[in-house]
């Protein structure tokens, strides 16, 4: 089974990424005593490439609602270059883990380096330009009040398929304009399953509908898929094999999702 996925790394040209955290609270600059632990992980949703490599330099947080560029605090961990297409089947990478002062958390900012590339299906490698992201970073609106002695784990799910823009004309350059879905472990759950037996050399896309948004992920080399960041509810999981496989689309009805848990629907034969 191919590991190429449609990654959740969506890019919008000419705008800084600014996402609203699901279930956010009203802005509140008031501070509270004690500390809260903030964990940030990267994940990926499907994209039609062999590799999408991003250099993550740092993760910053801002505990005020001010619009100026002051007051950012570094909480980054494990800087390095990560292939987003390795982050499937429930695999994530830890990029921040630190204790911060409890109270209002306004934004999370991910700073990228210059070592960003995309590898096409034919094996050719192209530089991946990240306009503004290297200097000002990818800004994610959180607007959440963090309680003392609690851990908050944020999942940043990049949509690769919609995040990479190929410029028209002779240059044919590749630009990153990210679309990122943000969720927390405390206010969301996951659905996991395994395609068995494997469909060798063919992709299988798992998806669910969350309102008007489709959340999807390809099964990995072991046939495992995982859909993360889902609000509590009952879902229909749709499994879509490559047309060339000759296999039909399959649906699994009434899959329940609860906060902070992974619902494993087991082995699924197509």
Buried (B, 14 or more C-beta within 10 A) or exposed (E): BBBBBBBBBBBBEEEBBEBEBBEBEEEBEEEBEEBBBBBBBBBBBBBBBBBBBBBBBBBBBBBBBEEEEEEBEBBBBEBEEBBBBBBBBBBBBEBBBBEBBBBBBBBBBBBBBEEBBBBEEEEEEBEBBBBBBBEEBBBBBBBBBBEEEEBBBBBBBBBBBBBBBEEEEEEEBBBBBBBBBBBBBEBBBBBBBBBBEBBEEBBBBBBBEBEEEEBBBBBBEEBBBBBBBBBEEEBEBBBBBBEEBEBEEBEBEEBEBEEEEBBEBEEBEB
